[in-house]
Amino acid sequence: MFFDFHVSCGFGFERLRMSKRSETLANYVRQFKERQPAQDAATVIRNRLLDEGYARLQADVKAECEKQADELNGEAGCAGALVCRFSGNDSGVFRTDDAACLSVKWDAPKRSVTLICEKPTKFKYIVEVKLTNNETNWYFAAGPDRKSLTAINNQIDWIIDKGLFALFDVEA
């Protein structure tokens, strides 16, 4: 049996002996610290791109809802049928003759919006901002649930159409 006993007196700054496990971990820590600034910069760029896409998504959804509501309200016999509200928790398009609405639920952390109509016809669609494979740009992906999101060429008008049709009990 072999014992290694080492006593040091004084205030020397000699290097303490490291176990093999500690040396291995130390190597990983040094590599991590070397890569960290690059990873932080890449994360900042990714978040900036996603935030840019989310701001565009918010603007496009709001503009498209308002445009389609204005167009419908301008049709003969449909004056004042829809009202858009985009403030607070009750964002969406509301029927004036009924309590029905196409709710717009914003989710900033996921950079998505969910459009929901409960009555008269159930409708739910999610639009989310995604990064391209090379992470240099963003695009919109949409689907009835998160598992089935597909790219939509940043065109959301047809989704708003479907939601408004559901608001009047028409399946599109």
TIFI-212006 format. One record per residue (C-alpha): residue number from 1; chain; z, y, x; residue in one letter. Coordinates in nm, 2 decimals. Example, Ala and Ser with C-alpha at 12.3 -4.5 7.8 and 13.67 -1.06 7.14 Angstrom:
<atoms>
<pos 1&unit A&w 0.78&v -0.45&u 1.23&code A>
<pos 2&unit A&w 0.71&v -0.11&u 1.37&code S>
</atoms>
This chain:
<atoms>
<pos 1&unit A&w 0.00&v 0.00&u 0.00&code M>
<pos 2&unit A&w -0.10&v 0.34&u 0.13&code F>
<pos 3&unit A&w 0.07&v 0.67&u 0.04&code F>
<pos 4&unit A&w -0.06&v 1.01&u 0.13&code D>
<pos 5&unit A&w 0.22&v 1.26&u 0.15&code F>
<pos 6&unit A&w 0.14&v 1.61&u 0.24&code H>
<pos 7&unit A&w 0.39&v 1.89&u 0.26&code V>
<pos 8&unit A&w 0.29&v 2.25&u 0.34&code S>
<pos 9&unit A&w 0.53&v 2.52&u 0.42&code C>
<pos 10&unit A&w 0.44&v 2.89&u 0.44&code G>
<pos 11&unit A&w 0.19&v 3.09&u 0.26&code F>
<pos 12&unit A&w -0.14&v 2.95&u 0.40&code G>
<pos 13&unit A&w -0.45&v 2.98&u 0.20&code F>
<pos 14&unit A&w -0.59&v 2.64&u 0.28&code E>
<pos 15&unit A&w -0.80&v 2.46&u 0.03&code R>
<pos 16&unit A&w -0.62&v 2.21&u -0.19&code L>
<pos 17&unit A&w -0.77&v 1.87&u -0.20&code R>
<pos 18&unit A&w -0.96&v 1.79&u -0.52&code M>
<pos 19&unit A&w -1.01&v 1.46&u -0.68&code S>
<pos 20&unit A&w -1.36&v 1.32&u -0.73&code K>
<pos 21&unit A&w -1.33&v 1.39&u -1.10&code R>
<pos 22&unit A&w -1.23&v 1.75&u -1.04&code S>
<pos 23&unit A&w -1.51&v 1.80&u -0.79&code E>
<pos 24&unit A&w -1.77&v 1.67&u -1.04&code T>
<pos 25&unit A&w -1.64&v 1.89&u -1.31&code L>
<pos 26&unit A&w -1.63&v 2.19&u -1.08&code A>
<pos 27&unit A&w -2.00&v 2.13&u -1.00&code N>
<pos 28&unit A&w -2.08&v 2.14&u -1.38&code Y>
<pos 29&unit A&w -1.87&v 2.45&u -1.43&code V>
<pos 30&unit A&w -2.06&v 2.63&u -1.15&code R>
<pos 31&unit A&w -2.40&v 2.52&u -1.29&code Q>
<pos 32&unit A&w -2.29&v 2.64&u -1.64&code F>
<pos 33&unit A&w -2.18&v 2.98&u -1.50&code K>
<pos 34&unit A&w -2.52&v 3.02&u -1.33&code E>
<pos 35&unit A&w -2.71&v 2.94&u -1.64&code R>
<pos 36&unit A&w -2.49&v 3.14&u -1.88&code Q>
<pos 37&unit A&w -2.65&v 3.49&u -1.83&code P>
<pos 38&unit A&w -3.00&v 3.34&u -1.90&code A>
<pos 39&unit A&w -2.87&v 3.16&u -2.21&code Q>
<pos 40&unit A&w -2.69&v 3.47&u -2.34&code D>
<pos 41&unit A&w -3.01&v 3.67&u -2.30&code A>
<pos 42&unit A&w -3.21&v 3.41&u -2.48&code A>
<pos 43&unit A&w -2.96&v 3.40&u -2.76&code T>
<pos 44&unit A&w -2.97&v 3.78&u -2.79&code V>
<pos 45&unit A&w -3.35&v 3.77&u -2.81&code I>
<pos 46&unit A&w -3.34&v 3.49&u -3.07&code R>
<pos 47&unit A&w -3.09&v 3.67&u -3.28&code N>
<pos 48&unit A&w -3.29&v 4.00&u -3.26&code R>
<pos 49&unit A&w -3.61&v 3.81&u -3.38&code L>
<pos 50&unit A&w -3.42&v 3.64&u -3.66&code L>
<pos 51&unit A&w -3.26&v 3.97&u -3.77&code D>
<pos 52&unit A&w -3.60&v 4.14&u -3.77&code E>
<pos 53&unit A&w -3.74&v 3.86&u -3.99&code G>
<pos 54&unit A&w -3.44&v 3.88&u -4.22&code Y>
<pos 55&unit A&w -3.47&v 4.25&u -4.27&code A>
<pos 56&unit A&w -3.84&v 4.19&u -4.35&code R>
<pos 57&unit A&w -3.75&v 3.92&u -4.60&code L>
<pos 58&unit A&w -3.50&v 4.14&u -4.78&code Q>
<pos 59&unit A&w -3.75&v 4.43&u -4.80&code A>
<pos 60&unit A&w -4.03&v 4.19&u -4.92&code D>
<pos 61&unit A&w -3.82&v 4.02&u -5.19&code V>
<pos 62&unit A&w -3.69&v 4.35&u -5.32&code K>
<pos 63&unit A&w -4.04&v 4.52&u -5.31&code A>
<pos 64&unit A&w -4.21&v 4.22&u -5.48&code E>
<pos 65&unit A&w -3.95&v 4.19&u -5.76&code C>
<pos 66&unit A&w -3.98&v 4.56&u -5.83&code E>
<pos 67&unit A&w -4.36&v 4.56&u -5.82&code K>
<pos 68&unit A&w -4.39&v 4.26&u -6.06&code Q>
<pos 69&unit A&w -4.12&v 4.40&u -6.29&code A>
<pos 70&unit A&w -4.30&v 4.74&u -6.30&code D>
<pos 71&unit A&w -4.64&v 4.57&u -6.37&code E>
<pos 72&unit A&w -4.49&v 4.37&u -6.65&code L>
<pos 73&unit A&w -4.31&v 4.67&u -6.80&code N>
<pos 74&unit A&w -4.65&v 4.85&u -6.80&code G>
<pos 75&unit A&w -4.82&v 4.59&u -7.01&code E>
<pos 76&unit A&w -4.86&v 4.65&u -7.38&code A>
<pos 77&unit A&w -4.56&v 4.53&u -7.58&code G>
<pos 78&unit A&w -4.36&v 4.46&u -7.27&code C>
<pos 79&unit A&w -4.21&v 4.80&u -7.20&code A>
<pos 80&unit A&w -3.87&v 4.78&u -7.05&code G>
<pos 81&unit A&w -3.86&v 4.39&u -7.05&code A>
<pos 82&unit A&w -3.72&v 4.37&u -6.70&code L>
<pos 83&unit A&w -3.48&v 4.56&u -6.49&code V>
<pos 84&unit A&w -3.43&v 4.52&u -6.11&code C>
<pos 85&unit A&w -3.09&v 4.57&u -5.95&code R>
<pos 86&unit A&w -3.04&v 4.53&u -5.58&code F>
<pos 87&unit A&w -2.69&v 4.64&u -5.51&code S>
<pos 88&unit A&w -2.36&v 4.46&u -5.47&code G>
<pos 89&unit A&w -2.33&v 4.10&u -5.57&code N>
<pos 90&unit A&w -2.55&v 4.11&u -5.88&code D>
<pos 91&unit A&w -2.89&v 4.15&u -5.72&code S>
<pos 92&unit A&w -3.19&v 4.03&u -5.91&code G>
<pos 93&unit A&w -3.43&v 4.08&u -6.20&code V>
<pos 94&unit A&w -3.27&v 4.10&u -6.54&code F>
<pos 95&unit A&w -3.42&v 4.06&u -6.89&code R>
<pos 96&unit A&w -3.32&v 4.35&u -7.11&code T>
<pos 97&unit A&w -3.33&v 4.15&u -7.43&code D>
<pos 98&unit A&w -3.12&v 3.86&u -7.31&code D>
<pos 99&unit A&w -2.85&v 3.78&u -7.05&code A>
<pos 100&unit A&w -3.11&v 3.58&u -6.85&code A>
<pos 101&unit A&w -3.17&v 3.68&u -6.49&code C>
<pos 102&unit A&w -3.35&v 3.58&u -6.17&code L>
<pos 103&unit A&w -3.06&v 3.60&u -5.93&code S>
<pos 104&unit A&w -3.12&v 3.70&u -5.57&code V>
<pos 105&unit A&w -2.85&v 3.55&u -5.34&code K>
<pos 106&unit A&w -2.86&v 3.69&u -4.99&code W>
<pos 107&unit A&w -2.72&v 3.47&u -4.70&code D>
<pos 108&unit A&w -2.71&v 3.68&u -4.38&code A>
<pos 109&unit A&w -2.56&v 3.42&u -4.15&code P>
<pos 110&unit A&w -2.84&v 3.17&u -4.25&code K>
<pos 111&unit A&w -3.09&v 3.45&u -4.27&code R>
<pos 112&unit A&w -3.21&v 3.33&u -4.61&code S>
<pos 113&unit A&w -3.23&v 3.42&u -4.98&code V>
<pos 114&unit A&w -3.19&v 3.19&u -5.28&code T>
<pos 115&unit A&w -3.37&v 3.28&u -5.60&code L>
<pos 116&unit A&w -3.20&v 3.12&u -5.90&code I>
<pos 117&unit A&w -3.27&v 3.12&u -6.27&code C>
<pos 118&unit A&w -3.02&v 2.92&u -6.49&code E>
<pos 119&unit A&w -3.18&v 2.99&u -6.83&code K>
<pos 120&unit A&w -3.39&v 2.96&u -7.02&code P>
<pos 121&unit A&w -3.57&v 2.74&u -6.76&code T>
<pos 122&unit A&w -3.39&v 2.62&u -6.44&code K>
<pos 123&unit A&w -3.54&v 2.75&u -6.12&code F>
<pos 124&unit A&w -3.42&v 2.75&u -5.76&code K>
<pos 125&unit A&w -3.60&v 2.84&u -5.45&code Y>
<pos 126&unit A&w -3.48&v 2.91&u -5.10&code I>
<pos 127&unit A&w -3.67&v 3.13&u -4.85&code V>
<pos 128&unit A&w -3.54&v 3.13&u -4.49&code E>
<pos 129&unit A&w -3.64&v 3.30&u -4.17&code V>
<pos 130&unit A&w -3.73&v 3.05&u -3.89&code K>
<pos 131&unit A&w -3.83&v 3.09&u -3.53&code L>
<pos 132&unit A&w -4.17&v 2.96&u -3.41&code T>
<pos 133&unit A&w -4.16&v 2.66&u -3.16&code N>
<pos 134&unit A&w -4.19&v 2.89&u -2.86&code N>
<pos 135&unit A&w -3.92&v 3.13&u -3.00&code E>
<pos 136&unit A&w -4.14&v 3.43&u -2.96&code T>
<pos 137&unit A&w -4.19&v 3.51&u -3.33&code N>
<pos 138&unit A&w -4.05&v 3.44&u -3.68&code W>
<pos 139&unit A&w -4.19&v 3.31&u -4.01&code Y>
<pos 140&unit A&w -4.07&v 3.24&u -4.36&code F>
<pos 141&unit A&w -4.01&v 2.88&u -4.47&code A>
<pos 142&unit A&w -3.95&v 2.81&u -4.84&code A>
<pos 143&unit A&w -3.87&v 2.52&u -5.07&code G>
<pos 144&unit A&w -3.65&v 2.41&u -5.36&code P>
<pos 145&unit A&w -3.38&v 2.29&u -5.12&code D>
<pos 146&unit A&w -3.31&v 2.32&u -4.74&code R>
<pos 147&unit A&w -3.45&v 1.98&u -4.66&code K>
<pos 148&unit A&w -3.79&v 2.06&u -4.79&code S>
<pos 149&unit A&w -3.86&v 2.40&u -4.64&code L>
<pos 150&unit A&w -4.22&v 2.46&u -4.53&code T>
<pos 151&unit A&w -4.40&v 2.76&u -4.38&code A>
<pos 152&unit A&w -4.54&v 3.00&u -4.63&code I>
<pos 153&unit A&w -4.74&v 3.25&u -4.42&code N>
<pos 154&unit A&w -4.48&v 3.52&u -4.50&code N>
<pos 155&unit A&w -4.61&v 3.54&u -4.86&code Q>
<pos 156&unit A&w -4.33&v 3.54&u -5.11&code I>
<pos 157&unit A&w -4.52&v 3.68&u -5.42&code D>
<pos 158&unit A&w -4.59&v 3.34&u -5.56&code W>
<pos 159&unit A&w -4.22&v 3.24&u -5.54&code I>
<pos 160&unit A&w -4.12&v 3.56&u -5.73&code I>
<pos 161&unit A&w -4.40&v 3.47&u -5.98&code D>
<pos 162&unit A&w -4.25&v 3.13&u -6.04&code K>
<pos 163&unit A&w -3.90&v 3.27&u -6.08&code G>
<pos 164&unit A&w -4.02&v 3.53&u -6.33&code L>
<pos 165&unit A&w -4.21&v 3.27&u -6.53&code F>
<pos 166&unit A&w -3.89&v 3.06&u -6.55&code A>
<pos 167&unit A&w -3.71&v 3.37&u -6.68&code L>
<pos 168&unit A&w -3.94&v 3.36&u -6.98&code F>
<pos 169&unit A&w -3.92&v 2.98&u -7.02&code D>
<pos 170&unit A&w -4.26&v 2.91&u -6.87&code V>
<pos 171&unit A&w -4.29&v 2.64&u -6.60&code E>
<pos 172&unit A&w -4.54&v 2.76&u -6.34&code A>
</atoms>
